[in-house]
């Protein structure tokens, strides 16, 4: 039964996503607010598909810690859903995305329209400077910048390899960082199967601004990895 339900979910997910991506072509010349509303609708539809087709519920913990104005969120990364979900949770999510994603048909266009922060991971110091410069501009629009410190999806149960981008943002923006732990990978990772259960997004108390780089990075990784492991061990 899980194979059939996963097949149906994958089929409807891609049809839903492709349909929304094509429909959203008409929004390209419109204000970004229209794009934002469409992204939120797409995300809410995906959450509905997960619940109805594969019996995956969504639970959001620590809602009092979610930034509703300008904010910086550092999230664990295990699944595509780590990204998709935030459009229906955060008021105005702005992701740090690798430039290769711009080449994905339709997705890249909508990413540009959504004014995401695009980085060249091979750009080293120049890429970090652009990251910070773009982030400053998004903060003036009161957006919530979401960055995956690991840079790519990791395996469930393994500690992350945290990259320097988040440290640069933390230092230059001089603002608190909200860690986000999750267990998406236990239900929907890179494979075909989707496991039933509960996906939890746990927004942890913000790490205050002003810590030294090493102290901040240790605190961030400790909080995210410990909370993520607790969710995985709970077997939700």
DRENTOR-404209 format. One line per 8 residues: their letters; for each residue x, y, z of N, C-alpha, C, O. Coordinates in steps of 0.2 Angstrom, whole numbers, plus 5000, padded with zeros to 4 digits. Example, Ala and Ser with C-alpha at 12.3 -4.5 7.8 and 13.67 -1.06 7.14 Angstrom:
as) 5066 4972 5039 5062 4978 5039 5066 4984 5039 5071 4983 5042 ~ 5064 4989 5035 5068 4995 5036 5064 5000 5039 5067 5006 5040;
***
This chain:
xxxxxxxx) 5004 4994 5000 5000 5000 5000 5004 5006 5000 5003 5011 4997 ~ 5010 5006 5004 5014 5012 5004 5017 5014 4997 5018 5020 4995 ~ 5018 5009 4993 5021 5010 4986 5016 5013 4982 5017 5018 4978 ~ 5010 5011 4982 5004 5014 4978 5003 5021 4981 5002 5025 4976 ~ 5002 5022 4987 5001 5029 4990 5007 5034 4988 5006 5039 4986 ~ 5013 5031 4988 5019 5035 4986 5018 5037 4979 5020 5043 4977 ~ 5017 5032 4975 5016 5033 4968 5011 5039 4966 5012 5043 4962 ~ 5005 5038 4969 5000 5043 4968 5002 5050 4970 5001 5055 4967;
xxxxxxxx) 5005 5050 4976 5008 5056 4979 5013 5060 4974 5012 5065 4972 ~ 5018 5056 4972 5023 5058 4967 5019 5061 4961 5021 5066 4958 ~ 5015 5057 4958 5011 5059 4952 5008 5066 4953 5008 5070 4949 ~ 5003 5066 4958 4999 5072 4959 5004 5078 4961 5003 5084 4959 ~ 5009 5076 4965 5014 5082 4967 5017 5085 4961 5017 5091 4960 ~ 5019 5081 4956 5022 5084 4950 5017 5087 4946 5019 5093 4943 ~ 5011 5085 4945 5006 5088 4941 5004 5094 4944 5003 5099 4941 ~ 5003 5094 4951 5001 5101 4954 5007 5106 4954 5005 5112 4952;
xxxxxxxx) 5013 5104 4954 5019 5109 4954 5019 5111 4947 5020 5117 4946 ~ 5019 5107 4942 5020 5109 4935 5014 5114 4933 5015 5119 4930 ~ 5008 5112 4935 5002 5116 4934 5003 5123 4937 5001 5128 4934 ~ 5005 5123 4943 5006 5130 4946 5011 5134 4943 5011 5140 4942 ~ 5017 5130 4941 5022 5134 4938 5020 5137 4931 5022 5143 4930 ~ 5016 5133 4927 5014 5136 4921 5009 5142 4922 5009 5147 4919 ~ 5004 5141 4927 4999 5146 4929 5003 5152 4931 5001 5158 4929 ~ 5008 5152 4935 5012 5158 4937 5016 5162 4932 5018 5167 4934;
xxxxxxxx) 5016 5159 4926 5019 5163 4921 5016 5170 4920 5019 5175 4918 ~ 5009 5169 4921 5005 5176 4920 5007 5181 4925 5005 5187 4925 ~ 5010 5179 4931 5012 5183 4936 5018 5187 4936 5020 5191 4939 ~ 5022 5184 4931 5029 5187 4930 5029 5195 4929 5033 5198 4932 ~ 5024 5198 4925 5025 5205 4925 5021 5208 4930 5021 5215 4930 ~ 5018 5205 4935 5014 5208 4940 5019 5209 4946 5024 5207 4947 ~ 5016 5213 4951 5020 5214 4957 5022 5208 4961 5018 5202 4960 ~ 5027 5208 4965 5030 5202 4968 5025 5199 4973 5025 5193 4974;
xxxxxxxx) 5021 5203 4976 5016 5201 4980 5011 5195 4977 5009 5191 4981 ~ 5010 5196 4971 5006 5191 4968 5010 5184 4967 5007 5179 4969 ~ 5016 5184 4966 5020 5178 4966 5020 5175 4973 5020 5169 4974 ~ 5021 5179 4978 5021 5177 4985 5015 5173 4987 5015 5168 4990 ~ 5009 5176 4985 5003 5173 4986 5002 5166 4982 4999 5161 4985 ~ 5005 5166 4976 5004 5159 4973 5009 5154 4976 5007 5148 4976 ~ 5015 5156 4978 5019 5152 4981 5016 5149 4988 5017 5143 4989 ~ 5013 5153 4991 5009 5151 4998 5004 5146 4996 5003 5141 4999;
xxxxxxxx) 5000 5147 4991 4995 5143 4988 4998 5136 4986 4995 5131 4988 ~ 5003 5136 4983 5006 5130 4980 5009 5126 4986 5008 5120 4987 ~ 5012 5129 4991 5014 5126 4997 5008 5123 5001 5009 5117 5004 ~ 5003 5127 5002 4997 5124 5006 4994 5118 5002 4992 5113 5006 ~ 4994 5118 4996 4992 5112 4992 4996 5106 4993 4993 5101 4993 ~ 5002 5107 4993 5007 5102 4994 5006 5099 5001 5006 5093 5002 ~ 5005 5103 5006 5003 5100 5013 4997 5096 5013 4997 5091 5016 ~ 4992 5098 5009 4986 5095 5009 4987 5088 5005 4984 5083 5008;
xxxxxxxx) 4991 5088 5000 4992 5082 4996 4996 5077 5001 4995 5071 5001 ~ 5001 5079 5005 5004 5075 5010 4999 5071 5015 5000 5066 5016 ~ 4995 5075 5017 4990 5073 5022 4985 5068 5019 4984 5063 5022 ~ 4982 5070 5013 4977 5065 5010 4980 5059 5007 4977 5054 5008 ~ 4985 5060 5003 4988 5054 4999 4993 5050 5003 4993 5044 5002 ~ 4997 5052 5007 5002 5048 5011 5001 5048 5018 5006 5046 5022 ~ 4996 5051 5021 4995 5052 5028 5001 5055 5032 5003 5052 5037 ~ 5004 5060 5029 5009 5064 5033 5006 5070 5035 5004 5075 5031;
xxxxxxxx) 5006 5071 5042 5003 5077 5045 5009 5082 5046 5015 5080 5046 ~ 5008 5088 5046 5013 5094 5047 5011 5097 5054 5006 5099 5056 ~ 5017 5097 5058 5016 5101 5065 5021 5106 5065 5027 5105 5064 ~ 5019 5112 5067 5024 5118 5068 5025 5119 5075 5020 5121 5079 ~ 5031 5118 5078 5032 5120 5085 5036 5126 5085 5040 5128 5081 ~ 5036 5129 5091 5039 5136 5092 5037 5141 5088 5041 5145 5086 ~ 5030 5142 5087 5028 5147 5083 5029 5154 5086 5030 5159 5082 ~ 5030 5154 5092 5032 5161 5095 5039 5163 5093 5041 5169 5094;
xxxxxxxx) 5043 5159 5091 5050 5160 5088 5050 5162 5081 5056 5164 5079 ~ 5045 5161 5077 5045 5163 5070 5045 5170 5069 5041 5174 5072 ~ 5050 5173 5065 5051 5180 5064 5045 5182 5059 5044 5179 5054 ~ 5042 5188 5061 5036 5190 5057 5038 5197 5053 5034 5200 5049 ~ 5044 5199 5055 5047 5205 5051 5053 5203 5048 5054 5197 5046 ~ 5058 5207 5047 5065 5206 5045 5068 5200 5050 5068 5201 5056 ~ 5070 5195 5047 5073 5190 5051 5078 5185 5047 5078 5185 5041 ~ 5082 5181 5051 5086 5177 5048 5085 5170 5051 5086 5169 5057;
xxxxxxxx) 5084 5165 5047 5082 5158 5049 5087 5153 5046 5089 5153 5040 ~ 5090 5149 5051 5095 5144 5048 5092 5137 5049 5091 5136 5055 ~ 5091 5134 5044 5087 5128 5044 5091 5121 5043 5096 5122 5039 ~ 5090 5116 5046 5092 5109 5044 5090 5108 5037 5084 5110 5035 ~ 5093 5104 5033 5091 5102 5026 5092 5095 5025 5097 5092 5025 ~ 5086 5092 5024 5085 5085 5023 5081 5083 5016 5082 5078 5014 ~ 5077 5088 5014 5072 5086 5009 5070 5092 5005 5071 5098 5007 ~ 5067 5091 4999 5064 5097 4996 5059 5100 5000 5058 5106 4999;
xxxxxxxx) 5055 5097 5004 5050 5100 5008 5052 5105 5013 5048 5109 5015 ~ 5059 5105 5015 5061 5110 5019 5061 5117 5016 5059 5121 5019 ~ 5061 5117 5009 5060 5123 5005 5053 5125 5004 5050 5130 5006 ~ 5049 5120 5001 5042 5121 4999 5038 5123 5005 5034 5128 5004 ~ 5039 5120 5011 5035 5122 5017 5035 5129 5019 5030 5131 5021 ~ 5041 5132 5019 5042 5139 5022 5037 5144 5018 5036 5149 5021 ~ 5035 5143 5012 5031 5148 5009 5024 5149 5012 5021 5154 5011 ~ 5022 5143 5015 5016 5144 5019 5016 5145 5026 5011 5144 5030;
xxxxxxxx) 5022 5145 5029 5024 5146 5036 5026 5153 5037 5023 5157 5042 ~ 5031 5155 5034 5034 5162 5035 5030 5167 5031 5028 5166 5025 ~ 5030 5173 5033 5026 5179 5030 5029 5180 5023 5025 5181 5018 ~ 5035 5180 5022 5038 5182 5016 5045 5179 5015 5050 5183 5016 ~ 5046 5173 5014 5052 5169 5014 5056 5171 5008 5054 5172 5003 ~ 5063 5172 5010 5068 5173 5004 5073 5168 5005 5077 5168 5010 ~ 5074 5164 5001 5079 5158 5001 5086 5160 4998 5086 5164 4993 ~ 5091 5158 5001 5098 5158 4998 5098 5152 4994 5098 5146 4997;
xxxxxxxx) 5099 5153 4987 5099 5147 4983 5105 5147 4978 5107 5152 4976 ~ 5107 5141 4976 5113 5141 4972 5111 5142 4965 5105 5141 4963 ~ 5116 5145 4961 5114 5148 4955 5112 5143 4950 5108 5144 4945 ~ 5114 5137 4951 5112 5131 4946 5105 5130 4946 5102 5128 4941 ~ 5101 5132 4951 5094 5131 4951 5090 5136 4946 5085 5135 4944 ~ 5094 5141 4944 5091 5146 4939 5090 5142 4933 5086 5145 4928 ~ 5094 5137 4931 5093 5134 4925 5087 5129 4925 5086 5126 4919 ~ 5084 5127 4930 5078 5123 4930 5072 5126 4927 5071 5132 4929;
xxxxxxxx) 5069 5123 4922 5064 5127 4918 5058 5129 4923 5056 5125 4927 ~ 5056 5135 4922 5051 5138 4926 5053 5140 4933 5052 5145 4935 ~ 5056 5135 4936 5058 5136 4943 5062 5142 4944 5062 5146 4948 ~ 5067 5142 4939 5072 5147 4939 5069 5154 4938 5071 5159 4942 ~ 5064 5155 4934 5061 5161 4932 5057 5163 4938 5057 5169 4940 ~ 5053 5159 4942 5049 5161 4947 5054 5162 4953 5052 5167 4957 ~ 5060 5159 4954 5065 5161 4959 5067 5168 4958 5068 5171 4963 ~ 5068 5170 4952 5071 5177 4951 5065 5182 4952 5066 5187 4955;
xxxxxxxx) 5059 5180 4950 5053 5184 4952 5052 5185 4959 5050 5190 4961 ~ 5053 5180 4963 5052 5180 4970 5058 5184 4973 5058 5185 4980 ~ 5063 5186 4970 5069 5190 4972 5073 5186 4977 5074 5188 4983 ~ 5074 5179 4976 5078 5175 4980 5085 5178 4980 5087 5181 4975 ~ 5089 5176 4985 5096 5177 4985 5100 5172 4981 5100 5166 4984 ~ 5103 5173 4975 5107 5168 4971 5114 5169 4973 5117 5174 4972 ~ 5117 5163 4974 5124 5163 4976 5128 5158 4971 5125 5153 4969 ~ 5134 5160 4970 5139 5155 4966 5143 5152 4971 5148 5155 4974;
xxxxxxxx) 5142 5145 4972 5146 5142 4978 5153 5141 4976 5157 5139 4981 ~ 5155 5142 4970 5162 5142 4968 5165 5149 4968 5171 5150 4966 ~ 5161 5154 4970 5164 5161 4970 5168 5163 4976 5171 5168 4976 ~ 5168 5159 4981 5172 5160 4987 5171 5167 4990 5165 5169 4992 ~ 5176 5171 4991 5175 5178 4995 5170 5182 4991 5166 5186 4994 ~ 5170 5182 4984 5166 5187 4980 5159 5184 4982 5154 5189 4982 ~ 5157 5178 4982 5151 5175 4983 5148 5177 4990 5142 5179 4991 ~ 5152 5177 4995 5151 5179 5002 5149 5187 5002 5144 5189 5005;
xxxxxxxx) 5153 5191 4999 5151 5198 4999 5144 5199 4995 5141 5203 4998 ~ 5143 5196 4990 5137 5197 4986 5131 5194 4991 5126 5197 4991 ~ 5132 5189 4994 5127 5186 4999 5125 5191 5004 5119 5192 5005 ~ 5130 5194 5007 5129 5199 5012 5125 5205 5009 5121 5208 5012 ~ 5128 5208 5003 5125 5214 5000 5118 5212 4998 5113 5217 5000 ~ 5116 5207 4996 5109 5205 4994 5105 5204 5000 5099 5207 5000 ~ 5108 5201 5005 5104 5200 5011 5102 5207 5015 5096 5208 5017 ~ 5106 5212 5014 5105 5218 5017 5099 5222 5014 5094 5224 5017;
xxxxxxxx) 5099 5221 5007 5093 5223 5003 5087 5220 5005 5081 5223 5005 ~ 5087 5213 5006 5080 5210 5007 5078 5212 5014 5072 5212 5016 ~ 5083 5213 5019 5081 5215 5026 5077 5222 5026 5072 5223 5030 ~ 5079 5226 5021 5075 5232 5021 5068 5231 5018 5064 5236 5019 ~ 5066 5226 5015 5060 5224 5013 5056 5220 5019 5050 5217 5018 ~ 5059 5219 5025 5056 5215 5030 5055 5208 5028 5050 5205 5030 ~ 5059 5205 5025 5058 5198 5023 5062 5193 5028 5066 5196 5032 ~ 5060 5187 5028 5063 5182 5032 5068 5178 5027 5066 5174 5023;
xxxxxxxx) 5075 5179 5028 5080 5176 5024 5081 5169 5027 5082 5168 5033 ~ 5080 5164 5023 5081 5157 5025 5087 5154 5022 5088 5154 5016 ~ 5092 5152 5026 5098 5149 5023 5099 5142 5026 5098 5141 5032 ~ 5101 5137 5022 5103 5130 5024 5111 5130 5025 5114 5130 5021 ~ 5113 5131 5032 5120 5131 5033 5124 5125 5030 5130 5126 5029 ~ 5121 5120 5029 5125 5114 5027 5126 5114 5019 5130 5111 5016 ~ 5122 5119 5016 5123 5120 5009 5119 5115 5004 5117 5116 4999 ~ 5118 5109 5007 5115 5104 5003 5111 5099 5007 5112 5099 5013;
xxxxxxxx) 5107 5095 5004 5103 5090 5009 5108 5085 5012 5112 5082 5008 ~ 5107 5084 5018 5111 5079 5022 5107 5072 5023 5101 5072 5022 ~ 5110 5067 5026 5107 5061 5027 5104 5061 5034 5107 5064 5039 ~ 5099 5058 5035 5095 5057 5042 5100 5054 5047 5103 5049 5045 ~ 5101 5057 5053 5105 5054 5058 5112 5056 5058 5116 5055 5062 ~ 5114 5060 5053 5121 5062 5052 5122 5070 5054 5118 5074 5052 ~ 5127 5072 5058 5128 5079 5059 5130 5083 5053 5132 5080 5048 ~ 5128 5089 5053 5129 5093 5047 5136 5096 5047 5140 5096 5051;
xxxxxxxx) 5138 5098 5040 5144 5101 5039 5142 5108 5037 5141 5110 5032 ~ 5143 5113 5042 5140 5119 5042 5145 5124 5038 5151 5124 5040 ~ 5143 5127 5033 5147 5132 5029 5147 5139 5032 5144 5141 5036 ~ 5152 5143 5029 5153 5150 5032 5148 5155 5030 5148 5160 5033 ~ 5144 5153 5026 5139 5159 5024 5135 5161 5029 5133 5167 5030 ~ 5132 5157 5034 5128 5159 5039 5132 5163 5044 5129 5168 5047 ~ 5138 5162 5045 5142 5166 5049 5143 5173 5047 5143 5178 5050 ~ 5144 5173 5040 5145 5180 5037 5139 5184 5038 5139 5190 5039;
xxxxxxxx) 5133 5181 5037 5127 5185 5038 5126 5187 5045 5123 5192 5046 ~ 5127 5182 5049 5126 5184 5057 5130 5190 5059 5128 5194 5062 ~ 5137 5190 5056 5141 5195 5058 5139 5202 5055 5139 5207 5058 ~ 5138 5202 5048 5137 5208 5045 5130 5211 5046 5129 5217 5046 ~ 5125 5207 5047 5118 5209 5048 5117 5211 5055 5113 5215 5057 ~ 5121 5208 5060 5121 5210 5067 5114 5209 5070 5111 5214 5073 ~ 5111 5203 5068 5104 5202 5071 5104 5195 5073 5108 5190 5071 ~ 5099 5193 5077 5098 5186 5080 5097 5181 5074 5094 5183 5069;
xxxxxxxx) 5098 5175 5075 5097 5170 5070 5092 5165 5074 5093 5162 5079 ~ 5087 5163 5070 5082 5158 5072 5084 5151 5070 5083 5150 5064 ~ 5086 5146 5074 5088 5140 5071 5081 5136 5070 5076 5137 5073 ~ 5081 5132 5065 5075 5128 5063 5077 5120 5062 5081 5118 5058 ~ 5075 5116 5067 5076 5109 5067 5070 5106 5063 5064 5109 5064 ~ 5071 5100 5060 5065 5097 5057 5067 5089 5056 5072 5087 5057 ~ 5062 5086 5054 5063 5078 5053 5060 5076 5046 5058 5071 5045 ~ 5060 5081 5041 5057 5079 5034 5060 5073 5031 5057 5069 5028;
xxxxxxxx) 5067 5073 5032 5070 5067 5029 5068 5060 5031 5069 5055 5028 ~ 5065 5060 5037 5062 5053 5039 5056 5051 5036 5054 5045 5036 ~ 5053 5056 5032 5047 5054 5029 5047 5055 5021 5045 5051 5017 ~ 5051 5060 5019 5052 5062 5012 5059 5064 5010 5060 5070 5012 ~ 5063 5060 5008 5070 5062 5007 5071 5062 4999 5067 5066 4996 ~ 5076 5059 4997 5078 5059 4990 5075 5054 4986 5074 5054 4980 ~ 5072 5049 4989 5069 5043 4986 5062 5044 4984 5059 5049 4984 ~ 5059 5038 4981 5052 5038 4979 5047 5037 4984 5042 5040 4984;
xxxxxxxx) 5049 5033 4990 5044 5032 4995 5043 5038 4999 5048 5042 5001 ~ 5037 5039 5002 5035 5044 5007 5032 5040 5013 5027 5037 5012 ~ 5035 5041 5018 5033 5037 5024 5028 5041 5028 5029 5047 5029 ~ 5023 5038 5030 5017 5041 5034 5020 5043 5041 5025 5040 5044 ~ 5017 5048 5044 5019 5050 5051 5018 5058 5051 5013 5061 5048 ~ 5022 5061 5055 5021 5068 5057 5028 5072 5055 5033 5070 5058 ~ 5028 5076 5051 5034 5081 5049 5033 5086 5054 5028 5090 5054 ~ 5039 5088 5058 5039 5093 5063 5044 5098 5060 5049 5097 5059;
xxxxxxxx) 5042 5105 5061 5046 5110 5060 5046 5114 5067 5041 5116 5069 ~ 5052 5113 5070 5053 5116 5076 5058 5122 5076 5064 5122 5075 ~ 5054 5128 5077 5058 5135 5077 5061 5136 5084 5057 5137 5089 ~ 5067 5136 5085 5070 5136 5091 5071 5144 5093 5071 5148 5089 ~ 5072 5145 5100 5073 5152 5102 5079 5155 5098 5084 5151 5097 ~ 5079 5161 5097 5084 5164 5092 5091 5165 5096 5091 5166 5102 ~ 5096 5164 5093 5103 5165 5095 5104 5172 5095 5104 5175 5089 ~ 5106 5176 5100 5106 5183 5100 5112 5185 5096 5117 5182 5095;
xxxxxxxx) 5112 5191 5094 5117 5194 5090 5123 5196 5094 5123 5196 5100 ~ 5129 5196 5091 5135 5198 5095 5140 5193 5097 5145 5195 5100 ~ 5138 5187 5096 5143 5182 5098 5149 5181 5093 5148 5183 5088 ~ 5155 5179 5096 5160 5178 5091 5159 5172 5087 5155 5168 5088 ~ 5162 5172 5081 5161 5168 5076 5161 5160 5078 5156 5157 5077 ~ 5166 5158 5081 5167 5151 5083 5161 5149 5088 5158 5144 5088 ~ 5160 5154 5093 5155 5152 5098 5148 5152 5095 5144 5148 5096 ~ 5147 5156 5090 5140 5156 5086 5139 5150 5082 5134 5147 5083;
xxxxxxxx) 5144 5148 5079 5144 5142 5075 5143 5136 5079 5139 5131 5077 ~ 5146 5135 5084 5145 5129 5089 5138 5129 5092 5135 5124 5092 ~ 5136 5135 5094 5129 5136 5097 5124 5134 5092 5119 5130 5093 ~ 5125 5136 5085 5120 5135 5080 5120 5128 5079 5114 5125 5078 ~ 5125 5125 5077 5125 5117 5076 5123 5113 5081 5119 5108 5080 ~ 5125 5115 5087 5123 5111 5093 5115 5111 5094 5112 5106 5095 ~ 5112 5117 5093 5105 5118 5094 5101 5114 5089 5097 5110 5090 ~ 5103 5115 5082 5100 5112 5077 5100 5104 5077 5095 5101 5076;
xxxxxxxx) 5107 5102 5077 5108 5095 5077 5105 5091 5083 5102 5086 5082 ~ 5105 5094 5089 5102 5091 5095 5094 5090 5094 5091 5085 5096 ~ 5091 5096 5092 5084 5096 5091 5082 5091 5086 5077 5088 5086 ~ 5086 5091 5080 5084 5087 5075 5084 5080 5077 5080 5076 5075 ~ 5090 5078 5080 5090 5071 5083 5085 5069 5087 5082 5063 5087 ~ 5083 5073 5092 5077 5072 5096 5071 5070 5092 5067 5066 5094 ~ 5070 5074 5087 5064 5073 5083 5064 5066 5079 5059 5062 5079 ~ 5070 5065 5077 5071 5058 5073 5070 5052 5078 5067 5047 5076;
xxxx) 5073 5053 5084 5073 5048 5089 5066 5047 5091 5064 5041 5094 ~ 5062 5052 5091 5055 5051 5093 5050 5047 5089 5045 5044 5090 ~ 5053 5046 5082 5050 5041 5078 5043 5043 5076 5038 5039 5076 ~ 5042 5050 5075 5035 5053 5073 5033 5050 5067 5027 5052 5065;
***
